[in-house]
Amino acid sequence: VYYPVYKRFGGEQVKKTVVIFLAKLKSTAIEVHISEHPGFQWVNWSSPPVPIEAKTIDKLVNKVHEYLTQSKDE
């Protein structure tokens, strides 16, 4: 959850909730069909992760990277 200010809402601060799904695909022959958000982005995983969006995504992706790296070491 974060609270951006939007011009389209008269400069009002609004509550915005972001839901992010992470998945590992068994095949690369997958076609993604979006239904809601035209600005979606399909990103191949890299190690270390590439920056995507500092306010909402990067912190999560870095934590996932740390978790996956620790899981491999155990």
mmCIF file of the N, C-alpha and C atoms, coordinates in Angstrom:
data_MODEL
# 
_entry.id   MODEL 
# 
loop_
_atom_site.group_PDB 
_atom_site.id 
_atom_site.type_symbol 
_atom_site.label_atom_id 
_atom_site.label_alt_id 
_atom_site.label_comp_id 
_atom_site.label_asym_id 
_atom_site.label_entity_id 
_atom_site.label_seq_id 
_atom_site.pdbx_PDB_ins_code 
_atom_site.Cartn_x 
_atom_site.Cartn_y 
_atom_site.Cartn_z 
_atom_site.occupancy 
_atom_site.B_iso_or_equiv 
_atom_site.pdbx_formal_charge 
_atom_site.auth_seq_id 
_atom_site.auth_comp_id 
_atom_site.auth_asym_id 
_atom_site.auth_atom_id 
_atom_site.pdbx_PDB_model_num 
ATOM 1   N N  . VAL A 1 1  ? 0.853  -1.174  0.000   1.00 0.00 ? 1  VAL A N  1 
ATOM 2   C CA . VAL A 1 1  ? 0.000  0.000   0.000   1.00 0.00 ? 1  VAL A CA 1 
ATOM 3   C C  . VAL A 1 1  ? 0.895  1.231   0.000   1.00 0.00 ? 1  VAL A C  1 
ATOM 4   N N  . TYR A 1 2  ? 0.523  2.186   -0.838  1.00 0.00 ? 2  TYR A N  1 
ATOM 5   C CA . TYR A 1 2  ? 1.213  3.471   -0.806  1.00 0.00 ? 2  TYR A CA 1 
ATOM 6   C C  . TYR A 1 2  ? 0.215  4.565   -1.155  1.00 0.00 ? 2  TYR A C  1 
ATOM 7   N N  . TYR A 1 3  ? 0.610  5.816   -0.979  1.00 0.00 ? 3  TYR A N  1 
ATOM 8   C CA . TYR A 1 3  ? -0.325 6.926   -1.060  1.00 0.00 ? 3  TYR A CA 1 
ATOM 9   C C  . TYR A 1 3  ? 0.169  8.003   -2.026  1.00 0.00 ? 3  TYR A C  1 
ATOM 10  N N  . PRO A 1 4  ? -0.020 7.801   -3.329  1.00 0.00 ? 4  PRO A N  1 
ATOM 11  C CA . PRO A 1 4  ? 0.395  8.815   -4.294  1.00 0.00 ? 4  PRO A CA 1 
ATOM 12  C C  . PRO A 1 4  ? -0.616 9.962   -4.372  1.00 0.00 ? 4  PRO A C  1 
ATOM 13  N N  . VAL A 1 5  ? -0.180 11.061  -4.955  1.00 0.00 ? 5  VAL A N  1 
ATOM 14  C CA . VAL A 1 5  ? -1.047 12.210  -5.205  1.00 0.00 ? 5  VAL A CA 1 
ATOM 15  C C  . VAL A 1 5  ? -1.333 12.236  -6.702  1.00 0.00 ? 5  VAL A C  1 
ATOM 16  N N  . TYR A 1 6  ? -2.609 12.311  -7.061  1.00 0.00 ? 6  TYR A N  1 
ATOM 17  C CA . TYR A 1 6  ? -3.010 12.283  -8.468  1.00 0.00 ? 6  TYR A CA 1 
ATOM 18  C C  . TYR A 1 6  ? -3.627 13.608  -8.887  1.00 0.00 ? 6  TYR A C  1 
ATOM 19  N N  . LYS A 1 7  ? -3.137 14.143  -10.013 1.00 0.00 ? 7  LYS A N  1 
ATOM 20  C CA . LYS A 1 7  ? -3.716 15.364  -10.572 1.00 0.00 ? 7  LYS A CA 1 
ATOM 21  C C  . LYS A 1 7  ? -5.171 15.137  -10.965 1.00 0.00 ? 7  LYS A C  1 
ATOM 22  N N  . ARG A 1 8  ? -5.458 13.943  -11.508 1.00 0.00 ? 8  ARG A N  1 
ATOM 23  C CA . ARG A 1 8  ? -6.823 13.665  -11.983 1.00 0.00 ? 8  ARG A CA 1 
ATOM 24  C C  . ARG A 1 8  ? -7.847 13.617  -10.845 1.00 0.00 ? 8  ARG A C  1 
ATOM 25  N N  . PHE A 1 9  ? -7.373 13.526  -9.612  1.00 0.00 ? 9  PHE A N  1 
ATOM 26  C CA . PHE A 1 9  ? -8.254 13.577  -8.447  1.00 0.00 ? 9  PHE A CA 1 
ATOM 27  C C  . PHE A 1 9  ? -8.077 14.900  -7.703  1.00 0.00 ? 9  PHE A C  1 
ATOM 28  N N  . GLY A 1 10 ? -7.729 15.938  -8.437  1.00 0.00 ? 10 GLY A N  1 
ATOM 29  C CA . GLY A 1 10 ? -7.601 17.270  -7.848  1.00 0.00 ? 10 GLY A CA 1 
ATOM 30  C C  . GLY A 1 10 ? -6.428 17.428  -6.905  1.00 0.00 ? 10 GLY A C  1 
ATOM 31  N N  . GLY A 1 11 ? -5.353 16.665  -7.135  1.00 0.00 ? 11 GLY A N  1 
ATOM 32  C CA . GLY A 1 11 ? -4.178 16.745  -6.281  1.00 0.00 ? 11 GLY A CA 1 
ATOM 33  C C  . GLY A 1 11 ? -4.359 16.040  -4.949  1.00 0.00 ? 11 GLY A C  1 
ATOM 34  N N  . GLU A 1 12 ? -5.412 15.226  -4.859  1.00 0.00 ? 12 GLU A N  1 
ATOM 35  C CA . GLU A 1 12 ? -5.695 14.498  -3.623  1.00 0.00 ? 12 GLU A CA 1 
ATOM 36  C C  . GLU A 1 12 ? -4.795 13.280  -3.479  1.00 0.00 ? 12 GLU A C  1 
ATOM 37  N N  . GLN A 1 13 ? -4.440 12.984  -2.253  1.00 0.00 ? 13 GLN A N  1 
ATOM 38  C CA . GLN A 1 13 ? -3.679 11.772  -1.962  1.00 0.00 ? 13 GLN A CA 1 
ATOM 39  C C  . GLN A 1 13 ? -4.662 10.607  -1.897  1.00 0.00 ? 13 GLN A C  1 
ATOM 40  N N  . VAL A 1 14 ? -4.334 9.516   -2.593  1.00 0.00 ? 14 VAL A N  1 
ATOM 41  C CA . VAL A 1 14 ? -5.215 8.351   -2.610  1.00 0.00 ? 14 VAL A CA 1 
ATOM 42  C C  . VAL A 1 14 ? -4.460 7.119   -2.128  1.00 0.00 ? 14 VAL A C  1 
ATOM 43  N N  . LYS A 1 15 ? -5.200 6.177   -1.600  1.00 0.00 ? 15 LYS A N  1 
ATOM 44  C CA . LYS A 1 15 ? -4.609 4.911   -1.160  1.00 0.00 ? 15 LYS A CA 1 
ATOM 45  C C  . LYS A 1 15 ? -4.570 3.971   -2.359  1.00 0.00 ? 15 LYS A C  1 
ATOM 46  N N  . LYS A 1 16 ? -3.392 3.442   -2.650  1.00 0.00 ? 16 LYS A N  1 
ATOM 47  C CA . LYS A 1 16 ? -3.240 2.535   -3.785  1.00 0.00 ? 16 LYS A CA 1 
ATOM 48  C C  . LYS A 1 16 ? -2.636 1.226   -3.281  1.00 0.00 ? 16 LYS A C  1 
ATOM 49  N N  . THR A 1 17 ? -3.288 0.135   -3.606  1.00 0.00 ? 17 THR A N  1 
ATOM 50  C CA . THR A 1 17 ? -2.811 -1.188  -3.228  1.00 0.00 ? 17 THR A CA 1 
ATOM 51  C C  . THR A 1 17 ? -2.316 -1.893  -4.479  1.00 0.00 ? 17 THR A C  1 
ATOM 52  N N  . VAL A 1 18 ? -1.116 -2.406  -4.427  1.00 0.00 ? 18 VAL A N  1 
ATOM 53  C CA . VAL A 1 18 ? -0.526 -3.107  -5.561  1.00 0.00 ? 18 VAL A CA 1 
ATOM 54  C C  . VAL A 1 18 ? -0.430 -4.588  -5.209  1.00 0.00 ? 18 VAL A C  1 
ATOM 55  N N  . VAL A 1 19 ? -0.921 -5.433  -6.101  1.00 0.00 ? 19 VAL A N  1 
ATOM 56  C CA . VAL A 1 19 ? -0.821 -6.879  -5.927  1.00 0.00 ? 19 VAL A CA 1 
ATOM 57  C C  . VAL A 1 19 ? 0.092  -7.399  -7.024  1.00 0.00 ? 19 VAL A C  1 
ATOM 58  N N  . ILE A 1 20 ? 1.126  -8.115  -6.621  1.00 0.00 ? 20 ILE A N  1 
ATOM 59  C CA . ILE A 1 20 ? 2.117  -8.616  -7.571  1.00 0.00 ? 20 ILE A CA 1 
ATOM 60  C C  . ILE A 1 20 ? 2.150  -10.129 -7.482  1.00 0.00 ? 20 ILE A C  1 
ATOM 61  N N  . PHE A 1 21 ? 2.067  -10.777 -8.620  1.00 0.00 ? 21 PHE A N  1 
ATOM 62  C CA . PHE A 1 21 ? 2.137  -12.230 -8.671  1.00 0.00 ? 21 PHE A CA 1 
ATOM 63  C C  . PHE A 1 21 ? 3.481  -12.634 -9.248  1.00 0.00 ? 21 PHE A C  1 
ATOM 64  N N  . LEU A 1 22 ? 4.167  -13.532 -8.577  1.00 0.00 ? 22 LEU A N  1 
ATOM 65  C CA . LEU A 1 22 ? 5.421  -14.081 -9.071  1.00 0.00 ? 22 LEU A CA 1 
ATOM 66  C C  . LEU A 1 22 ? 5.191  -15.555 -9.349  1.00 0.00 ? 22 LEU A C  1 
ATOM 67  N N  . ALA A 1 23 ? 5.709  -16.028 -10.472 1.00 0.00 ? 23 ALA A N  1 
ATOM 68  C CA . ALA A 1 23 ? 5.510  -17.436 -10.823 1.00 0.00 ? 23 ALA A CA 1 
ATOM 69  C C  . ALA A 1 23 ? 6.716  -17.952 -11.579 1.00 0.00 ? 23 ALA A C  1 
ATOM 70  N N  . LYS A 1 24 ? 6.908  -19.240 -11.493 1.00 0.00 ? 24 LYS A N  1 
ATOM 71  C CA . LYS A 1 24 ? 7.940  -19.903 -12.277 1.00 0.00 ? 24 LYS A CA 1 
ATOM 72  C C  . LYS A 1 24 ? 7.215  -20.791 -13.283 1.00 0.00 ? 24 LYS A C  1 
ATOM 73  N N  . LEU A 1 25 ? 7.503  -20.593 -14.555 1.00 0.00 ? 25 LEU A N  1 
ATOM 74  C CA . LEU A 1 25 ? 6.835  -21.347 -15.606 1.00 0.00 ? 25 LEU A CA 1 
ATOM 75  C C  . LEU A 1 25 ? 7.613  -22.604 -15.943 1.00 0.00 ? 25 LEU A C  1 
ATOM 76  N N  . LYS A 1 26 ? 6.892  -23.670 -16.230 1.00 0.00 ? 26 LYS A N  1 
ATOM 77  C CA . LYS A 1 26 ? 7.530  -24.921 -16.633 1.00 0.00 ? 26 LYS A CA 1 
ATOM 78  C C  . LYS A 1 26 ? 7.869  -24.918 -18.117 1.00 0.00 ? 26 LYS A C  1 
ATOM 79  N N  . SER A 1 27 ? 7.272  -24.012 -18.861 1.00 0.00 ? 27 SER A N  1 
ATOM 80  C CA . SER A 1 27 ? 7.485  -23.945 -20.306 1.00 0.00 ? 27 SER A CA 1 
ATOM 81  C C  . SER A 1 27 ? 7.581  -22.486 -20.726 1.00 0.00 ? 27 SER A C  1 
ATOM 82  N N  . THR A 1 28 ? 8.326  -22.222 -21.775 1.00 0.00 ? 28 THR A N  1 
ATOM 83  C CA . THR A 1 28 ? 8.406  -20.854 -22.295 1.00 0.00 ? 28 THR A CA 1 
ATOM 84  C C  . THR A 1 28 ? 7.318  -20.594 -23.330 1.00 0.00 ? 28 THR A C  1 
ATOM 85  N N  . ALA A 1 29 ? 6.544  -21.611 -23.667 1.00 0.00 ? 29 ALA A N  1 
ATOM 86  C CA . ALA A 1 29 ? 5.477  -21.480 -24.664 1.00 0.00 ? 29 ALA A CA 1 
ATOM 87  C C  . ALA A 1 29 ? 4.178  -21.030 -23.993 1.00 0.00 ? 29 ALA A C  1 
ATOM 88  N N  . ILE A 1 30 ? 4.232  -19.928 -23.286 1.00 0.00 ? 30 ILE A N  1 
ATOM 89  C CA . ILE A 1 30 ? 3.078  -19.406 -22.561 1.00 0.00 ? 30 ILE A CA 1 
ATOM 90  C C  . ILE A 1 30 ? 2.680  -18.074 -23.180 1.00 0.00 ? 30 ILE A C  1 
ATOM 91  N N  . GLU A 1 31 ? 1.382  -17.893 -23.379 1.00 0.00 ? 31 GLU A N  1 
ATOM 92  C CA . GLU A 1 31 ? 0.882  -16.627 -23.899 1.00 0.00 ? 31 GLU A CA 1 
ATOM 93  C C  . GLU A 1 31 ? 0.079  -15.947 -22.793 1.00 0.00 ? 31 GLU A C  1 
ATOM 94  N N  . VAL A 1 32 ? 0.423  -14.725 -22.489 1.00 0.00 ? 32 VAL A N  1 
ATOM 95  C CA . VAL A 1 32 ? -0.244 -13.988 -21.419 1.00 0.00 ? 32 VAL A CA 1 
ATOM 96  C C  . VAL A 1 32 ? -1.359 -13.142 -22.023 1.00 0.00 ? 32 VAL A C  1 
ATOM 97  N N  . HIS A 1 33 ? -2.555 -13.249 -21.452 1.00 0.00 ? 33 HIS A N  1 
ATOM 98  C CA . HIS A 1 33 ? -3.698 -12.440 -21.880 1.00 0.00 ? 33 HIS A CA 1 
ATOM 99  C C  . HIS A 1 33 ? -4.100 -11.550 -20.713 1.00 0.00 ? 33 HIS A C  1 
ATOM 100 N N  . ILE A 1 34 ? -3.960 -10.253 -20.897 1.00 0.00 ? 34 ILE A N  1 
ATOM 101 C CA . ILE A 1 34 ? -4.311 -9.332  -19.818 1.00 0.00 ? 34 ILE A CA 1 
ATOM 102 C C  . ILE A 1 34 ? -5.792 -8.989  -19.897 1.00 0.00 ? 34 ILE A C  1 
ATOM 103 N N  . SER A 1 35 ? -6.385 -8.715  -18.750 1.00 0.00 ? 35 SER A N  1 
ATOM 104 C CA . SER A 1 35 ? -7.803 -8.367  -18.736 1.00 0.00 ? 35 SER A CA 1 
ATOM 105 C C  . SER A 1 35 ? -8.062 -7.005  -18.099 1.00 0.00 ? 35 SER A C  1 
ATOM 106 N N  . GLU A 1 36 ? -7.131 -6.492  -17.327 1.00 0.00 ? 36 GLU A N  1 
ATOM 107 C CA . GLU A 1 36 ? -7.382 -5.245  -16.611 1.00 0.00 ? 36 GLU A CA 1 
ATOM 108 C C  . GLU A 1 36 ? -6.380 -4.144  -16.897 1.00 0.00 ? 36 GLU A C  1 
ATOM 109 N N  . HIS A 1 37 ? -5.132 -4.449  -16.785 1.00 0.00 ? 37 HIS A N  1 
ATOM 110 C CA . HIS A 1 37 ? -4.094 -3.418  -16.742 1.00 0.00 ? 37 HIS A CA 1 
ATOM 111 C C  . HIS A 1 37 ? -3.289 -3.401  -18.037 1.00 0.00 ? 37 HIS A C  1 
ATOM 112 N N  . PRO A 1 38 ? -3.516 -2.404  -18.887 1.00 0.00 ? 38 PRO A N  1 
ATOM 113 C CA . PRO A 1 38 ? -2.797 -2.371  -20.166 1.00 0.00 ? 38 PRO A CA 1 
ATOM 114 C C  . PRO A 1 38 ? -1.299 -2.101  -20.019 1.00 0.00 ? 38 PRO A C  1 
ATOM 115 N N  . GLY A 1 39 ? -0.843 -1.675  -18.851 1.00 0.00 ? 39 GLY A N  1 
ATOM 116 C CA . GLY A 1 39 ? 0.567  -1.364  -18.656 1.00 0.00 ? 39 GLY A CA 1 
ATOM 117 C C  . GLY A 1 39 ? 1.363  -2.493  -18.030 1.00 0.00 ? 39 GLY A C  1 
ATOM 118 N N  . PHE A 1 40 ? 0.866  -3.737  -18.146 1.00 0.00 ? 40 PHE A N  1 
ATOM 119 C CA . PHE A 1 40 ? 1.582  -4.848  -17.516 1.00 0.00 ? 40 PHE A CA 1 
ATOM 120 C C  . PHE A 1 40 ? 2.940  -5.043  -18.180 1.00 0.00 ? 40 PHE A C  1 
ATOM 121 N N  . GLN A 1 41 ? 3.825  -5.724  -17.490 1.00 0.00 ? 41 GLN A N  1 
ATOM 122 C CA . GLN A 1 41 ? 5.153  -5.990  -18.034 1.00 0.00 ? 41 GLN A CA 1 
ATOM 123 C C  . GLN A 1 41 ? 5.540  -7.415  -17.696 1.00 0.00 ? 41 GLN A C  1 
ATOM 124 N N  . TRP A 1 42 ? 5.916  -8.181  -18.701 1.00 0.00 ? 42 TRP A N  1 
ATOM 125 C CA . TRP A 1 42 ? 6.387  -9.554  -18.520 1.00 0.00 ? 42 TRP A CA 1 
ATOM 126 C C  . TRP A 1 42 ? 7.901  -9.480  -18.497 1.00 0.00 ? 42 TRP A C  1 
ATOM 127 N N  . VAL A 1 43 ? 8.523  -9.889  -17.394 1.00 0.00 ? 43 VAL A N  1 
ATOM 128 C CA . VAL A 1 43 ? 9.961  -9.711  -17.226 1.00 0.00 ? 43 VAL A CA 1 
ATOM 129 C C  . VAL A 1 43 ? 10.623 -11.055 -16.990 1.00 0.00 ? 43 VAL A C  1 
ATOM 130 N N  . ASN A 1 44 ? 11.657 -11.360 -17.777 1.00 0.00 ? 44 ASN A N  1 
ATOM 131 C CA . ASN A 1 44 ? 12.448 -12.561 -17.526 1.00 0.00 ? 44 ASN A CA 1 
ATOM 132 C C  . ASN A 1 44 ? 13.287 -12.341 -16.274 1.00 0.00 ? 44 ASN A C  1 
ATOM 133 N N  . TRP A 1 45 ? 13.398 -13.369 -15.457 1.00 0.00 ? 45 TRP A N  1 
ATOM 134 C CA . TRP A 1 45 ? 14.168 -13.272 -14.222 1.00 0.00 ? 45 TRP A CA 1 
ATOM 135 C C  . TRP A 1 45 ? 15.649 -13.205 -14.556 1.00 0.00 ? 45 TRP A C  1 
ATOM 136 N N  . SER A 1 46 ? 16.356 -12.319 -13.896 1.00 0.00 ? 46 SER A N  1 
ATOM 137 C CA . SER A 1 46 ? 17.807 -12.248 -14.050 1.00 0.00 ? 46 SER A CA 1 
ATOM 138 C C  . SER A 1 46 ? 18.417 -12.170 -12.657 1.00 0.00 ? 46 SER A C  1 
ATOM 139 N N  . SER A 1 47 ? 19.668 -12.512 -12.569 1.00 0.00 ? 47 SER A N  1 
ATOM 140 C CA . SER A 1 47 ? 20.330 -12.513 -11.278 1.00 0.00 ? 47 SER A CA 1 
ATOM 141 C C  . SER A 1 47 ? 21.638 -11.739 -11.397 1.00 0.00 ? 47 SER A C  1 
ATOM 142 N N  . PRO A 1 48 ? 21.789 -10.613 -10.736 1.00 0.00 ? 48 PRO A N  1 
ATOM 143 C CA . PRO A 1 48 ? 20.816 -9.963  -9.868  1.00 0.00 ? 48 PRO A CA 1 
ATOM 144 C C  . PRO A 1 48 ? 19.681 -9.336  -10.682 1.00 0.00 ? 48 PRO A C  1 
ATOM 145 N N  . PRO A 1 49 ? 18.558 -9.055  -10.029 1.00 0.00 ? 49 PRO A N  1 
ATOM 146 C CA . PRO A 1 49 ? 17.410 -8.490  -10.734 1.00 0.00 ? 49 PRO A CA 1 
ATOM 147 C C  . PRO A 1 49 ? 17.709 -7.111  -11.310 1.00 0.00 ? 49 PRO A C  1 
ATOM 148 N N  . VAL A 1 50 ? 17.093 -6.822  -12.442 1.00 0.00 ? 50 VAL A N  1 
ATOM 149 C CA . VAL A 1 50 ? 17.234 -5.500  -13.057 1.00 0.00 ? 50 VAL A CA 1 
ATOM 150 C C  . VAL A 1 50 ? 16.210 -4.553  -12.430 1.00 0.00 ? 50 VAL A C  1 
ATOM 151 N N  . PRO A 1 51 ? 16.522 -3.268  -12.337 1.00 0.00 ? 51 PRO A N  1 
ATOM 152 C CA . PRO A 1 51 ? 15.552 -2.311  -11.789 1.00 0.00 ? 51 PRO A CA 1 
ATOM 153 C C  . PRO A 1 51 ? 14.300 -2.242  -12.673 1.00 0.00 ? 51 PRO A C  1 
ATOM 154 N N  . ILE A 1 52 ? 13.138 -2.217  -12.026 1.00 0.00 ? 52 ILE A N  1 
ATOM 155 C CA . ILE A 1 52 ? 11.875 -2.121  -12.758 1.00 0.00 ? 52 ILE A CA 1 
ATOM 156 C C  . ILE A 1 52 ? 11.151 -0.841  -12.360 1.00 0.00 ? 52 ILE A C  1 
ATOM 157 N N  . GLU A 1 53 ? 10.875 -0.685  -11.060 1.00 0.00 ? 53 GLU A N  1 
ATOM 158 C CA . GLU A 1 53 ? 10.174 0.494   -10.565 1.00 0.00 ? 53 GLU A CA 1 
ATOM 159 C C  . GLU A 1 53 ? 10.506 0.646   -9.085  1.00 0.00 ? 53 GLU A C  1 
ATOM 160 N N  . ALA A 1 54 ? 11.186 1.708   -8.747  1.00 0.00 ? 54 ALA A N  1 
ATOM 161 C CA . ALA A 1 54 ? 11.772 1.871   -7.413  1.00 0.00 ? 54 ALA A CA 1 
ATOM 162 C C  . ALA A 1 54 ? 10.755 1.924   -6.273  1.00 0.00 ? 54 ALA A C  1 
ATOM 163 N N  . LYS A 1 55 ? 9.602  2.543   -6.472  1.00 0.00 ? 55 LYS A N  1 
ATOM 164 C CA . LYS A 1 55 ? 8.664  2.747   -5.364  1.00 0.00 ? 55 LYS A CA 1 
ATOM 165 C C  . LYS A 1 55 ? 7.937  1.476   -4.939  1.00 0.00 ? 55 LYS A C  1 
ATOM 166 N N  . THR A 1 56 ? 7.673  0.563   -5.878  1.00 0.00 ? 56 THR A N  1 
ATOM 167 C CA . THR A 1 56 ? 6.827  -0.575  -5.518  1.00 0.00 ? 56 THR A CA 1 
ATOM 168 C C  . THR A 1 56 ? 7.419  -1.941  -5.826  1.00 0.00 ? 56 THR A C  1 
ATOM 169 N N  . ILE A 1 57 ? 8.151  -2.084  -6.897  1.00 0.00 ? 57 ILE A N  1 
ATOM 170 C CA . ILE A 1 57 ? 8.549  -3.409  -7.372  1.00 0.00 ? 57 ILE A CA 1 
ATOM 171 C C  . ILE A 1 57 ? 9.953  -3.813  -6.928  1.00 0.00 ? 57 ILE A C  1 
ATOM 172 N N  . ASP A 1 58 ? 10.908 -2.921  -7.048  1.00 0.00 ? 58 ASP A N  1 
ATOM 173 C CA . ASP A 1 58 ? 12.320 -3.284  -6.855  1.00 0.00 ? 58 ASP A CA 1 
ATOM 174 C C  . ASP A 1 58 ? 12.614 -3.891  -5.485  1.00 0.00 ? 58 ASP A C  1 
ATOM 175 N N  . LYS A 1 59 ? 12.035 -3.342  -4.431  1.00 0.00 ? 59 LYS A N  1 
ATOM 176 C CA . LYS A 1 59 ? 12.291 -3.884  -3.085  1.00 0.00 ? 59 LYS A CA 1 
ATOM 177 C C  . LYS A 1 59 ? 11.803 -5.323  -2.982  1.00 0.00 ? 59 LYS A C  1 
ATOM 178 N N  . LEU A 1 60 ? 10.623 -5.584  -3.525  1.00 0.00 ? 60 LEU A N  1 
ATOM 179 C CA . LEU A 1 60 ? 10.072 -6.938  -3.492  1.00 0.00 ? 60 LEU A CA 1 
ATOM 180 C C  . LEU A 1 60 ? 10.934 -7.901  -4.298  1.00 0.00 ? 60 LEU A C  1 
ATOM 181 N N  . VAL A 1 61 ? 11.299 -7.515  -5.502  1.00 0.00 ? 61 VAL A N  1 
ATOM 182 C CA . VAL A 1 61 ? 12.096 -8.388  -6.365  1.00 0.00 ? 61 VAL A CA 1 
ATOM 183 C C  . VAL A 1 61 ? 13.455 -8.675  -5.727  1.00 0.00 ? 61 VAL A C  1 
ATOM 184 N N  . ASN A 1 62 ? 14.048 -7.691  -5.083  1.00 0.00 ? 62 ASN A N  1 
ATOM 185 C CA . ASN A 1 62 ? 15.328 -7.916  -4.405  1.00 0.00 ? 62 ASN A CA 1 
ATOM 186 C C  . ASN A 1 62 ? 15.182 -8.889  -3.238  1.00 0.00 ? 62 ASN A C  1 
ATOM 187 N N  . LYS A 1 63 ? 14.081 -8.801  -2.499  1.00 0.00 ? 63 LYS A N  1 
ATOM 188 C CA . LYS A 1 63 ? 13.832 -9.749  -1.400  1.00 0.00 ? 63 LYS A CA 1 
ATOM 189 C C  . LYS A 1 63 ? 13.632 -11.162 -1.943  1.00 0.00 ? 63 LYS A C  1 
ATOM 190 N N  . VAL A 1 64 ? 12.924 -11.293 -3.054  1.00 0.00 ? 64 VAL A N  1 
ATOM 191 C CA . VAL A 1 64 ? 12.737 -12.608 -3.683  1.00 0.00 ? 64 VAL A CA 1 
ATOM 192 C C  . VAL A 1 64 ? 14.086 -13.155 -4.130  1.00 0.00 ? 64 VAL A C  1 
ATOM 193 N N  . HIS A 1 65 ? 14.912 -12.306 -4.706  1.00 0.00 ? 65 HIS A N  1 
ATOM 194 C CA . HIS A 1 65 ? 16.255 -12.719 -5.134  1.00 0.00 ? 65 HIS A CA 1 
ATOM 195 C C  . HIS A 1 65 ? 17.061 -13.232 -3.935  1.00 0.00 ? 65 HIS A C  1 
ATOM 196 N N  . GLU A 1 66 ? 17.028 -12.496 -2.818  1.00 0.00 ? 66 GLU A N  1 
ATOM 197 C CA . GLU A 1 66 ? 17.734 -12.935 -1.603  1.00 0.00 ? 66 GLU A CA 1 
ATOM 198 C C  . GLU A 1 66 ? 17.220 -14.301 -1.147  1.00 0.00 ? 66 GLU A C  1 
ATOM 199 N N  . TYR A 1 67 ? 15.907 -14.471 -1.144  1.00 0.00 ? 67 TYR A N  1 
ATOM 200 C CA . TYR A 1 67 ? 15.307 -15.735 -0.715  1.00 0.00 ? 67 TYR A CA 1 
ATOM 201 C C  . TYR A 1 67 ? 15.741 -16.889 -1.620  1.00 0.00 ? 67 TYR A C  1 
ATOM 202 N N  . LEU A 1 68 ? 15.672 -16.680 -2.922  1.00 0.00 ? 68 LEU A N  1 
ATOM 203 C CA . LEU A 1 68 ? 16.047 -17.741 -3.860  1.00 0.00 ? 68 LEU A CA 1 
ATOM 204 C C  . LEU A 1 68 ? 17.531 -18.075 -3.762  1.00 0.00 ? 68 LEU A C  1 
ATOM 205 N N  . THR A 1 69 ? 18.368 -17.066 -3.535  1.00 0.00 ? 69 THR A N  1 
ATOM 206 C CA . THR A 1 69 ? 19.804 -17.289 -3.390  1.00 0.00 ? 69 THR A CA 1 
ATOM 207 C C  . THR A 1 69 ? 20.086 -18.095 -2.124  1.00 0.00 ? 69 THR A C  1 
ATOM 208 N N  . GLN A 1 70 ? 19.426 -17.758 -1.015  1.00 0.00 ? 70 GLN A N  1 
ATOM 209 C CA . GLN A 1 70 ? 19.596 -18.498 0.241   1.00 0.00 ? 70 GLN A CA 1 
ATOM 210 C C  . GLN A 1 70 ? 19.095 -19.927 0.105   1.00 0.00 ? 70 GLN A C  1 
ATOM 211 N N  . SER A 1 71 ? 17.985 -20.123 -0.593  1.00 0.00 ? 71 SER A N  1 
ATOM 212 C CA . SER A 1 71 ? 17.413 -21.463 -0.775  1.00 0.00 ? 71 SER A CA 1 
ATOM 213 C C  . SER A 1 71 ? 18.364 -22.373 -1.536  1.00 0.00 ? 71 SER A C  1 
ATOM 214 N N  . LYS A 1 72 ? 19.091 -21.822 -2.507  1.00 0.00 ? 72 LYS A N  1 
ATOM 215 C CA . LYS A 1 72 ? 20.057 -22.612 -3.283  1.00 0.00 ? 72 LYS A CA 1 
ATOM 216 C C  . LYS A 1 72 ? 21.247 -23.019 -2.422  1.00 0.00 ? 72 LYS A C  1 
ATOM 217 N N  . ASP A 1 73 ? 21.629 -22.144 -1.482  1.00 0.00 ? 73 ASP A N  1 
ATOM 218 C CA . ASP A 1 73 ? 22.798 -22.397 -0.639  1.00 0.00 ? 73 ASP A CA 1 
ATOM 219 C C  . ASP A 1 73 ? 22.527 -23.426 0.456   1.00 0.00 ? 73 ASP A C  1 
ATOM 220 N N  . GLU A 1 74 ? 21.274 -23.647 0.796   1.00 0.00 ? 74 GLU A N  1 
ATOM 221 C CA . GLU A 1 74 ? 20.941 -24.556 1.910   1.00 0.00 ? 74 GLU A CA 1 
ATOM 222 C C  . GLU A 1 74 ? 20.885 -25.995 1.468   1.00 0.00 ? 74 GLU A C  1 
# 
